Amino acid sequence: MGLPIREEAYRMRHLELTARLLLALVFLAAVVGKLRTRSDFADFVATVGRFGVPARWTRPVAATAVAAEAAVVVLLVTPGAAPAGLALAVVLLATLTAALVATLRRGERPACRCFGAGDTPIGRRHVLRNLALGAVALLGLAAALGGDGGSPSTAAVLLATGVALPLAAVVIRLDDLVALFASAPTRPTRPAGRP
């Protein structure tokens, strides 16, 4: 037996709101970080783009990527434009993921500049992060297209915010969290038979 129509619509609306807020926060952090470190991101694009971007196009491609990320943010927070923002997020994340995979397959591991300055070399976790964000965008898009399009309640906004904020923080600070837990001190073990 399915959910009552009203409850199902509420869940779809909550899913859409959560996806929109999470992606808007993540893309906003990416835009701000890249604008603060423009040359770092352009260098990253030059390395990652070696599979098809001529050197003279590095800066325009970097600027286009940042503009597309900014467009995602604007569309996600503009009433009625959320489906377009979610669709653009899917396309952008697929493109960025393909570029990361191609770079890794070439055996190159430049520092990740997804959020501006960073020293962590790109790796599998960055690909998985982008795939997870792409899945969130697809779920949000399905919910937006299948929902009633009505205005969300205050409770729905608060609930979506309560879920999206911590998830966005984890995504944005993923490299720092991994480094923190990877370098956590281990407790020394005592030799057997000694107190």
Backbone as numpy.savetxt, mean C-alpha at the origin, in Angstrom:
# Nx Ny Nz CAx CAy CAz Cx Cy Cz
-28.58 -19.92 4.63 -29.43 -18.75 4.63 -28.54 -17.50 4.63
-28.79 -16.57 3.75 -27.96 -15.38 3.61 -28.27 -14.34 4.67
-27.43 -13.35 4.73 -27.64 -12.24 5.66 -28.83 -11.42 5.20
-29.54 -10.82 6.14 -30.58 -9.88 5.72 -29.93 -8.79 4.85
-30.71 -8.29 3.91 -30.17 -7.33 2.94 -29.55 -6.12 3.62
-30.16 -5.60 4.64 -29.63 -4.41 5.31 -28.28 -4.70 5.97
-28.17 -5.85 6.64 -26.90 -6.21 7.29 -25.80 -6.45 6.27
-26.15 -7.08 5.16 -25.15 -7.31 4.11 -24.69 -5.98 3.50
-25.61 -5.06 3.28 -25.25 -3.74 2.75 -24.34 -3.01 3.73
-24.61 -3.14 5.03 -23.78 -2.50 6.04 -22.36 -3.07 5.99
-22.25 -4.38 5.88 -20.92 -5.01 5.82 -20.16 -4.60 4.56
-20.87 -4.53 3.45 -20.22 -4.10 2.20 -19.74 -2.65 2.33
-20.56 -1.81 2.93 -20.20 -0.40 3.11 -18.99 -0.28 4.03
-18.98 -1.09 5.09 -17.85 -1.07 6.01 -16.57 -1.54 5.31
-16.68 -2.59 4.52 -15.52 -3.09 3.77 -15.00 -2.02 2.81
-15.91 -1.38 2.10 -15.50 -0.32 1.17 -14.81 0.83 1.90
-15.42 1.29 3.00 -14.84 2.39 3.77 -13.46 2.04 4.32
-13.33 0.84 4.85 -12.05 0.42 5.41 -10.99 0.37 4.32
-11.34 -0.20 3.17 -10.38 -0.27 2.06 -10.00 1.14 1.60
-10.98 2.02 1.47 -10.69 3.39 1.02 -9.78 4.12 2.00
-10.09 4.03 3.29 -9.26 4.72 4.29 -7.85 4.15 4.34
-7.74 2.82 4.35 -6.43 2.18 4.40 -5.59 2.60 3.20
-6.15 2.49 2.01 -5.39 2.83 0.80 -5.09 4.32 0.71
-6.04 5.16 1.12 -5.79 6.60 1.10 -4.63 6.97 2.01
-4.58 6.38 3.20 -3.49 6.66 4.13 -2.15 6.16 3.60
-2.14 4.96 3.05 -0.90 4.38 2.53 -0.39 5.19 1.33
-1.28 5.52 0.40 -0.86 6.29 -0.77 -0.47 7.71 -0.39
-1.15 8.30 0.59 -0.78 9.64 1.05 0.63 9.63 1.64
0.92 8.64 2.47 2.27 8.53 3.04 3.31 8.34 1.94
2.97 7.56 0.91 3.90 7.34 -0.20 4.15 8.64 -0.96
3.10 9.40 -1.22 3.25 10.66 -1.95 4.11 11.65 -1.16
3.78 11.82 0.11 4.52 12.77 0.95 5.99 12.37 1.05
6.25 11.09 1.27 7.63 10.62 1.37 8.40 10.81 0.08
7.76 10.56 -1.04 8.45 10.71 -2.33 8.69 12.17 -2.68
7.76 13.03 -2.31 7.96 14.46 -2.57 9.09 15.03 -1.72
9.26 14.49 -0.51 10.35 14.95 0.36 11.70 14.48 -0.14
11.74 13.37 -0.85 13.02 12.79 -1.31 12.95 12.52 -2.81
12.69 13.54 -3.58 12.47 13.38 -5.02 13.61 12.67 -5.74
14.84 13.07 -5.46 15.95 12.46 -6.19 16.13 11.00 -5.81
15.87 10.64 -4.55 15.97 9.24 -4.14 14.97 8.38 -4.92
13.73 8.87 -5.05 12.72 8.10 -5.76 13.05 8.03 -7.25
13.54 9.11 -7.83 13.93 9.09 -9.25 15.05 8.07 -9.49
16.01 7.99 -8.57 17.07 6.99 -8.68 16.51 5.57 -8.58
15.53 5.40 -7.69 14.87 4.09 -7.54 14.16 3.71 -8.84
13.46 4.65 -9.45 12.76 4.40 -10.71 13.77 4.04 -11.79
14.93 4.70 -11.79 15.96 4.39 -12.78 16.43 2.94 -12.64
16.59 2.47 -11.41 17.04 1.10 -11.18 15.94 0.10 -11.51
14.75 0.35 -10.97 13.63 -0.57 -11.18 13.17 -0.54 -12.62
13.27 0.61 -13.26 12.77 0.76 -14.62 13.71 0.29 -15.71
14.81 -0.29 -15.36 15.78 -0.71 -16.39 15.20 -1.71 -17.38
14.08 -2.34 -17.01 13.52 -3.33 -17.92 12.71 -2.71 -19.05
12.65 -1.39 -19.12 11.92 -0.82 -20.23 11.79 0.69 -20.22
12.35 1.36 -19.23 12.24 2.82 -19.16 13.59 3.42 -19.56
13.64 4.15 -20.68 14.90 4.79 -21.06 15.32 5.81 -19.99
16.62 6.00 -19.86 17.16 6.89 -18.81 16.57 8.29 -18.88
16.34 8.81 -20.08 15.81 10.17 -20.19 14.37 10.28 -19.70
13.68 9.15 -19.55 12.30 9.15 -19.09 12.17 8.88 -17.59
13.29 8.70 -16.90 13.24 8.35 -15.48 12.48 9.38 -14.65
12.86 10.63 -14.78 12.19 11.68 -13.98 10.72 11.84 -14.35
10.35 11.87 -15.65 8.92 11.94 -15.97 8.12 10.74 -15.47
8.72 9.55 -15.53 8.02 8.35 -15.03 7.85 8.45 -13.51
8.88 8.91 -12.82 8.79 9.08 -11.37 7.70 10.10 -11.03
7.67 11.22 -11.75 6.65 12.25 -11.50 5.26 11.72 -11.80
5.12 10.93 -12.85 3.83 10.35 -13.20 3.36 9.37 -12.13
4.30 8.57 -11.60 3.94 7.63 -10.54 3.44 8.37 -9.30
4.12 9.43 -8.92 3.70 10.21 -7.75 2.36 10.89 -8.02
2.17 11.41 -9.22 0.89 12.05 -9.57 -0.25 11.02 -9.55
0.02 9.81 -10.03 -1.01 8.76 -10.00 -1.35 8.37 -8.56
-0.34 8.29 -7.71 -0.60 7.98 -6.30 -1.42 9.10 -5.64
-1.10 10.34 -5.97 -1.87 11.47 -5.44 -3.31 11.43 -5.95
-3.49 11.05 -7.21 -4.83 10.93 -7.77 -5.64 9.87 -7.05
-4.99 8.77 -6.67 -5.68 7.72 -5.90 -6.22 8.31 -4.61
-5.39 9.08 -3.91 -5.82 9.67 -2.63 -7.02 10.59 -2.85
-6.91 11.47 -3.83 -8.00 12.43 -4.10 -9.29 11.70 -4.46
-9.20 10.69 -5.32 -10.39 9.95 -5.73 -11.01 9.17 -4.57
-10.17 8.62 -3.71 -10.70 7.83 -2.60 -11.44 8.67 -1.56
-11.07 9.93 -1.44 -11.73 10.78 -0.44 -12.81 11.67 -1.05
-13.00 11.58 -2.37 -14.03 12.37 -3.04 -15.31 11.56 -3.14
-16.41 12.06 -2.59 -17.67 11.32 -2.67 -18.04 11.00 -4.12
-18.40 9.77 -4.35 -18.80 9.33 -5.68 -17.66 8.89 -6.57
-16.42 9.20 -6.21 -15.27 8.85 -7.05 -14.50 7.64 -6.52
-14.97 7.06 -5.43 -14.24 5.95 -4.80 -13.99 4.78 -5.75
-14.98 4.34 -6.56 -14.68 3.22 -7.47 -13.52 3.53 -8.42
-13.46 4.76 -8.92 -12.36 5.14 -9.81 -11.03 5.10 -9.05
-11.02 5.58 -7.80 -9.80 5.55 -6.99 -9.35 4.14 -6.69
-10.30 3.28 -6.39 -9.96 1.88 -6.10 -9.44 1.18 -7.36
-10.07 1.45 -8.50 -9.60 0.85 -9.76 -8.20 1.35 -10.12
-7.95 2.65 -9.94 -6.62 3.19 -10.21 -5.59 2.59 -9.25
-5.99 2.38 -8.00 -5.08 1.75 -7.03 -4.71 0.34 -7.49
-5.69 -0.42 -7.99 -5.42 -1.78 -8.48 -4.40 -1.74 -9.61
-4.62 -0.86 -10.58 -3.73 -0.75 -11.75 -2.33 -0.32 -11.31
-2.27 0.68 -10.46 -0.98 1.19 -10.00 -0.22 0.14 -9.20
-0.90 -0.54 -8.29 -0.24 -1.58 -7.49 0.22 -2.74 -8.36
-0.56 -3.11 -9.37 -0.15 -4.18 -10.28 1.10 -3.78 -11.06
1.13 -2.53 -11.51 2.29 -2.04 -12.26 3.54 -1.99 -11.38
3.39 -1.45 -10.18 4.53 -1.36 -9.27 5.03 -2.74 -8.85
4.10 -3.66 -8.64 4.48 -5.02 -8.26 5.23 -5.70 -9.40
4.75 -5.53 -10.62 5.44 -6.11 -11.79 6.86 -5.56 -11.90
7.02 -4.26 -11.64 8.36 -3.66 -11.71 9.27 -4.23 -10.62
8.73 -4.42 -9.41 9.52 -5.01 -8.33 9.94 -6.44 -8.67
8.99 -7.22 -9.17 9.29 -8.62 -9.51 10.35 -8.68 -10.60
10.23 -7.84 -11.62 11.22 -7.83 -12.71 12.60 -7.46 -12.18
12.65 -6.50 -11.27 13.93 -6.08 -10.69 14.54 -7.21 -9.86
13.74 -7.87 -9.06 14.23 -8.98 -8.25 14.70 -10.14 -9.13
14.01 -10.39 -10.21 14.41 -11.48 -11.12 15.74 -11.19 -11.80
16.05 -9.91 -11.97 17.35 -9.54 -12.53 18.46 -9.66 -11.50
18.09 -9.95 -10.26 19.07 -10.08 -9.20 19.45 -8.76 -8.55
18.70 -7.72 -8.82 18.99 -6.41 -8.23 18.09 -6.19 -7.02
18.64 -5.51 -6.02 17.88 -5.23 -4.80 18.17 -3.80 -4.34
17.69 -2.80 -5.10 17.91 -1.42 -4.66 17.11 -1.14 -3.38
17.49 -0.08 -2.69 16.77 0.31 -1.48 15.33 0.66 -1.85
14.40 0.21 -1.02 12.98 0.48 -1.25 12.72 1.97 -1.02
12.15 2.61 -2.01 11.81 4.04 -1.92 10.30 4.23 -2.02
9.56 3.20 -1.65 8.10 3.25 -1.76 7.49 4.37 -0.93
8.13 4.68 0.20 7.64 5.75 1.07 8.69 6.85 1.21
9.47 7.04 0.16 10.50 8.07 0.17 11.85 7.47 0.50
12.50 8.02 1.49 13.83 7.55 1.89 13.70 6.23 2.64
14.58 5.33 2.35 14.62 4.05 3.04 15.89 3.33 2.64
16.41 2.52 3.55 17.65 1.81 3.27 17.44 0.32 3.03
16.25 -0.19 3.32 15.99 -1.61 3.20 15.90 -2.01 1.73
16.69 -2.99 1.31 16.61 -3.45 -0.08 15.24 -4.07 -0.36
14.76 -3.89 -1.60 13.48 -4.49 -1.94 13.61 -6.01 -1.84
12.51 -6.64 -1.55 12.51 -8.09 -1.42 11.09 -8.63 -1.55
10.98 -9.88 -1.21 9.70 -10.57 -1.34 8.60 -9.91 -0.51
8.96 -9.40 0.67 7.92 -8.80 1.51 7.30 -7.56 0.86
8.07 -6.85 0.04 7.52 -5.68 -0.65 6.54 -6.11 -1.74
6.86 -7.21 -2.40 5.94 -7.76 -3.39 4.67 -8.24 -2.71
4.81 -8.97 -1.60 3.65 -9.46 -0.86 2.81 -8.31 -0.31
3.47 -7.26 0.16 2.74 -6.09 0.66 1.89 -5.48 -0.45
2.48 -5.32 -1.64 1.73 -4.75 -2.75 0.59 -5.65 -3.20
0.82 -6.97 -3.18 -0.25 -7.90 -3.53 -1.39 -7.82 -2.53
-1.06 -7.71 -1.24 -2.10 -7.59 -0.21 -2.88 -6.29 -0.40
-2.18 -5.19 -0.68 -2.86 -3.92 -0.92 -3.73 -3.99 -2.18
-3.25 -4.69 -3.19 -4.06 -4.88 -4.40 -5.32 -5.67 -4.11
-5.21 -6.69 -3.25 -6.39 -7.47 -2.86 -7.37 -6.60 -2.09
-6.86 -5.74 -1.21 -7.73 -4.81 -0.47 -8.45 -3.89 -1.45
-7.72 -3.38 -2.45 -8.33 -2.49 -3.44 -9.41 -3.22 -4.24
-9.15 -4.46 -4.61 -10.15 -5.25 -5.35 -11.39 -5.51 -4.50
-11.18 -5.88 -3.24 -12.33 -6.09 -2.35 -13.12 -4.81 -2.16
-12.42 -3.71 -1.96 -13.09 -2.43 -1.82 -13.86 -2.05 -3.07
-13.28 -2.33 -4.23 -13.96 -2.03 -5.49 -15.22 -2.88 -5.65
-15.10 -4.17 -5.33 -16.28 -5.04 -5.40 -17.37 -4.55 -4.45
-16.98 -4.14 -3.26 -17.95 -3.64 -2.29 -18.57 -2.33 -2.76
-17.76 -1.45 -3.37 -18.27 -0.16 -3.85 -19.26 -0.36 -4.99
-18.93 -1.29 -5.88 -19.81 -1.52 -7.02 -21.06 -2.29 -6.64
-20.97 -3.09 -5.58 -22.11 -3.88 -5.15 -22.92 -3.25 -4.04
-22.46 -2.12 -3.52 -23.14 -1.47 -2.40 -24.26 -0.57 -2.85
-24.91 0.02 -1.87 -26.05 0.89 -2.16 -25.64 2.32 -2.44
-24.39 2.68 -2.16 -23.90 4.02 -2.45 -24.39 5.10 -1.51
-25.11 4.69 -0.46 -25.61 5.67 0.49 -24.51 6.22 1.38
-24.86 7.24 2.12 -23.90 7.84 3.05 -23.66 6.90 4.22
-22.40 6.77 4.63 -22.10 5.88 5.76 -22.54 6.51 7.08
-22.88 5.66 8.01 -23.23 6.15 9.34 -21.95 6.53 10.09
-22.12 7.29 11.15 -20.97 7.67 11.99 -20.31 6.43 12.56
-21.11 5.46 12.98 -20.56 4.21 13.53 -19.72 3.48 12.50
-20.18 3.45 11.25 -19.44 2.78 10.19 -18.10 3.47 9.93
-18.12 4.80 9.94 -16.88 5.56 9.73 -15.90 5.31 10.87
-16.39 5.32 12.10 -15.52 5.09 13.26 -14.94 3.67 13.23
-15.76 2.70 12.91 -15.29 1.32 12.84 -14.25 1.15 11.74
-14.53 1.70 10.57 -13.58 1.60 9.46 -12.27 2.30 9.81
-12.35 3.45 10.47 -11.15 4.17 10.88 -10.35 3.37 11.89
-11.05 2.75 12.83 -10.38 1.94 13.85 -9.65 0.74 13.28
-10.10 0.24 12.15 -9.43 -0.89 11.49 -8.33 -0.37 10.56
-8.64 0.68 9.80 -7.71 1.16 8.76 -6.45 1.82 9.32
-6.59 2.60 10.39 -5.42 3.33 10.92 -4.29 2.40 11.36
-4.56 1.40 12.21 -3.43 0.53 12.60 -2.89 -0.29 11.43
-3.76 -0.72 10.52 -3.27 -1.48 9.37 -2.38 -0.61 8.48
-2.78 0.64 8.28 -1.96 1.55 7.48 -0.61 1.79 8.15
-0.61 1.94 9.46 0.65 2.15 10.18 1.58 0.95 9.99
1.04 -0.25 10.03 1.86 -1.46 9.84 2.42 -1.49 8.42
1.58 -1.18 7.44 2.04 -1.20 6.04 3.13 -0.16 5.82
2.90 1.04 6.31 3.86 2.14 6.10 5.18 1.88 6.82
5.13 1.32 7.99 6.34 1.09 8.80 6.80 -0.37 8.76
6.39 -1.12 7.77 6.70 -2.55 7.69 8.19 -2.84 7.78
9.00 -2.10 7.03 10.45 -2.34 7.07 11.02 -2.09 8.46
10.55 -1.05 9.13 11.02 -0.76 10.49 10.59 -1.85 11.46
9.36 -2.34 11.32 8.88 -3.40 12.21 9.67 -4.70 12.01
9.93 -5.03 10.75 10.72 -6.24 10.47 12.12 -6.09 11.05
12.73 -4.93 10.87 14.08 -4.70 11.41 14.07 -4.75 12.93
13.03 -4.22 13.54 12.93 -4.22 14.99 12.88 -5.64 15.54
12.03 -6.45 14.95 11.89 -7.81 15.45 13.04 -8.72 15.03
13.67 -8.40 13.91 14.82 -9.19 13.47 16.03 -8.94 14.35
16.12 -7.74 14.92 17.28 -7.42 15.75 16.97 -7.50 17.24
15.82 -8.06 17.59 15.48 -8.19 19.01 16.50 -9.10 19.69
17.00 -8.68 20.85 17.99 -9.52 21.53 17.38 -10.84 21.97
18.19 -11.87 21.84 17.72 -13.18 22.30 18.27 -13.42 23.69
17.54 -14.15 24.44 17.94 -14.46 25.81 19.01 -15.54 25.78
20.12 -15.30 26.46 21.19 -16.31 26.44 20.72 -17.59 27.12
21.17 -18.70 26.57 20.81 -19.98 27.17 21.93 -20.43 28.09
21.55 -21.09 29.11 22.55 -21.60 30.07 22.94 -23.02 29.68
24.18 -23.36 29.88 24.60 -24.74 29.61 23.86 -25.68 30.56
23.61 -26.88 30.07 22.88 -27.89 30.86 23.64 -28.18 32.15
22.89 -28.34 33.22 23.49 -28.70 34.51 23.95 -27.51 35.32
23.89 -26.29 34.82 24.33 -25.12 35.57 23.10 -24.31 35.99
23.12 -23.76 37.20 21.97 -22.98 37.67 21.84 -21.64 37.02
